[in-house]
Amino acid sequence: MKKTNYILKNQSTINVSFWASNYIQNQAHTEKLKNIADTLDGIIDDLSKYGWYINANFSINFILELANYVKQKNAKELENEIIKYYKHNIDGIRKNLLIKYNDRQILLEEAFNAHKREMYFSSTILFLSQADGLCDGNFFLLAKNKKKLKTFLNQKQSPDVVNIVLGKESAIDSWTGHKQKYFSDLNRHDIMHGYCFDFGNEVNSFKALSLLCFMSDFIDSYNKFEKYK
């Protein structure tokens, strides 16, 4: 109960990593915590329709603030706030990913260096490819309602939100004919098949990085949170 009260009183500073590590071990979740969990899942799903993904260091309050922009359909302010976060934290994100994925260091270094040099065509493609790699190359396979991806995810110990967000089509992986349903120009199919010629910009590079961070932080994350139990 003490942890529950602490979480409810400190949403402005608690990040998603702390939330998950404590929420998953509490077998008797209060109704308030369940409501917050359901709300967060919905918001995170909505963000993906704009091409954005959270990472484990987003505070709960920050996510709720982003939800207001989504509710207002204010894509520009949503974009500004998330980009501000990533610009402020990109050095730490880079360091953590390089440490975590030693076998991918050369590719990740090149992706971050390309982003820094404003070579956004290169950085966007590299971030997307590494995100797909964390799913064993299954993320962009849409056949049979993403059956291969779901099989892969079901073998991992991940929060429900991973399956909610990644287990269905969204802006990043939609078929070309479905793009009008979403609020993002970043679409892997159009990029990799040469249909899109103007994706090389800072926004899309950060969106691709946000997808990579989401996968890195949350796929199989229950295993990562064992130390908190």
C-alpha positions in Angstrom: 0.0 0.0 0.0 2.9 2.4 0.7 4.2 1.9 -2.8 0.8 2.4 -4.2 0.4 5.7 -2.4 3.8 6.8 -3.4 3.1 6.1 -7.1 -0.2 8.0 -6.9 1.4 11.0 -5.2 4.5 11.2 -7.4 3.4 10.7 -11.0 5.3 13.8 -12.1 8.7 12.2 -11.3 8.0 8.5 -11.5 9.1 7.0 -14.9 7.6 4.1 -16.7 10.4 1.8 -15.6 9.7 2.4 -11.9 6.0 2.1 -12.5 6.4 -1.3 -14.3 8.8 -2.7 -11.7 6.4 -2.1 -8.9 3.0 -2.6 -10.7 3.8 -6.1 -11.9 4.8 -7.4 -8.5 1.7 -6.2 -6.7 -0.9 -8.9 -6.9 -3.6 -6.8 -5.4 -3.7 -3.7 -7.6 -5.9 -0.9 -6.4 -8.6 0.3 -8.7 -6.8 3.6 -9.1 -3.6 1.8 -10.3 -5.6 -0.3 -12.7 -7.2 2.8 -14.1 -3.8 4.4 -14.6 -2.5 1.3 -16.3 -5.4 1.1 -18.7 -5.1 4.8 -19.4 -1.4 4.6 -20.1 -1.9 1.6 -22.5 -4.5 3.6 -24.4 -2.3 6.7 -24.6 0.7 4.8 -25.8 -1.4 3.1 -28.5 -2.7 6.5 -29.6 0.9 7.9 -29.8 1.9 5.2 -32.2 -0.8 6.5 -34.6 1.3 9.7 -34.7 4.5 7.7 -35.3 5.8 8.2 -31.7 6.7 5.6 -29.0 7.5 6.1 -25.4 10.6 4.8 -23.6 11.0 3.7 -20.0 12.3 7.0 -18.8 9.1 9.0 -19.7 7.4 10.1 -16.6 3.8 9.2 -16.1 2.9 12.9 -16.0 4.7 13.5 -19.3 2.7 10.8 -21.0 -0.5 12.3 -19.7 0.6 15.7 -21.0 1.2 14.2 -24.4 -2.3 12.6 -24.2 -3.8 16.1 -24.1 -2.1 17.0 -27.4 -3.4 13.8 -28.9 -6.9 14.6 -27.6 -6.7 18.0 -29.2 -5.3 16.5 -32.4 -2.4 18.9 -32.0 0.3 17.0 -33.8 2.7 19.9 -33.9 2.8 20.5 -30.1 3.0 16.7 -29.6 6.0 16.7 -31.9 7.6 19.7 -30.3 7.4 18.2 -26.8 8.8 14.8 -27.7 11.6 16.2 -29.8 12.5 18.5 -26.9 12.8 15.4 -24.7 14.9 13.4 -27.2 17.2 16.4 -27.9 17.9 16.8 -24.2 18.4 13.1 -23.6 20.0 11.8 -26.8 23.5 11.5 -25.4 22.3 9.2 -22.6 20.1 7.2 -24.9 23.0 6.7 -27.2 25.3 5.6 -24.4 22.8 3.1 -23.0 22.0 1.5 -26.4 25.7 1.1 -27.2 26.4 -0.6 -23.9 23.3 -2.8 -24.1 23.9 -4.0 -27.7 27.6 -4.6 -28.1 27.0 -6.6 -31.2 25.2 -3.7 -32.9 27.6 -1.0 -31.8 29.0 -0.1 -35.3 25.5 0.2 -36.8 24.2 2.2 -33.8 27.2 4.5 -33.8 26.7 5.2 -37.5 23.0 5.9 -37.0 23.6 8.4 -34.2 26.5 10.0 -36.1 24.3 10.4 -39.2 21.6 12.0 -37.1 24.1 14.4 -35.5 25.3 15.4 -39.0 21.7 15.9 -40.1 22.0 12.9 -42.6 18.4 12.0 -41.7 17.8 9.7 -44.6 20.5 7.5 -43.3 19.7 7.7 -39.6 16.0 7.1 -40.1 16.7 3.9 -42.1 19.3 2.7 -39.6 17.1 3.3 -36.6 14.2 1.4 -38.2 16.4 -1.5 -39.2 17.8 -1.9 -35.7 14.3 -1.7 -34.2 13.2 -4.5 -36.5 16.3 -6.5 -35.5 15.2 -6.4 -31.9 12.1 -8.3 -33.1 14.2 -10.9 -35.0 13.1 -9.2 -38.2 9.5 -9.8 -37.6 8.2 -6.3 -36.9 7.3 -5.3 -40.4 5.8 -8.7 -41.5 2.0 -8.0 -41.7 0.9 -11.3 -43.2 -1.8 -13.2 -41.3 -2.4 -10.3 -38.9 1.3 -10.2 -37.8 1.3 -13.8 -36.8 5.1 -14.1 -36.8 5.6 -11.0 -34.7 2.9 -12.1 -32.2 4.6 -15.6 -32.0 7.9 -13.8 -31.2 6.4 -11.5 -28.6 4.5 -14.3 -26.9 7.8 -15.9 -26.2 8.9 -12.8 -24.3 7.8 -11.6 -20.9 6.6 -8.1 -21.8 3.9 -5.7 -20.5 0.5 -5.9 -22.2 1.2 -2.6 -23.9 3.9 -4.2 -26.1 1.3 -6.5 -27.7 -1.3 -3.8 -27.8 1.0 -1.4 -29.7 3.2 -3.6 -31.8 0.7 -6.4 -32.4 -1.5 -4.5 -34.9 -0.9 -2.2 -37.8 -0.1 1.4 -37.1 1.4 4.4 -38.9 4.9 3.1 -39.2 4.1 -0.3 -40.7 0.7 0.2 -42.5 0.2 -0.7 -46.1 0.4 2.3 -48.4 -3.4 2.3 -48.9 -4.0 2.6 -45.2 -1.8 5.6 -44.5 -4.7 8.1 -44.5 -5.9 6.5 -41.2 -2.9 7.8 -39.3 -1.2 11.1 -38.5 2.4 10.4 -39.5 4.4 10.5 -42.8 6.9 8.0 -41.6 6.1 4.6 -43.2 8.6 1.9 -43.5 7.0 0.3 -46.5 7.1 3.5 -48.6 10.7 4.2 -47.5 12.2 0.8 -48.1 10.4 0.3 -51.5 11.4 3.7 -52.8 7.9 5.3 -52.8 8.8 8.1 -50.5 11.6 10.6 -51.3 11.2 13.2 -48.6 11.4 11.3 -45.3 14.9 12.5 -44.5 14.2 15.0 -41.7 14.8 15.4 -38.0 11.3 14.5 -37.0 11.3 11.1 -38.8 14.7 10.3 -37.5 13.5 10.9 -33.9 10.4 8.9 -34.6 12.5 6.0 -35.7 14.7 6.3 -32.7 11.6 6.4 -30.4 10.5 3.0 -31.9 13.9 1.6 -31.3 13.9 2.8 -27.7 10.4 1.4 -27.1 11.4 -2.0 -28.2 14.7 -1.9 -26.3 13.0 -0.9 -23.1 9.8 -3.0 -23.1 10.2 -6.2 -25.1 11.0 -8.9 -22.5 11.1 -6.2 -19.8 9.5 -8.2 -17.1 12.7 -10.2 -17.0 14.6 -6.9 -16.6 12.4 -5.9 -13.6 13.0 -9.1 -11.7 15.7 -7.3 -9.6 13.0 -5.1 -8.1 11.0 -8.0 -6.6 
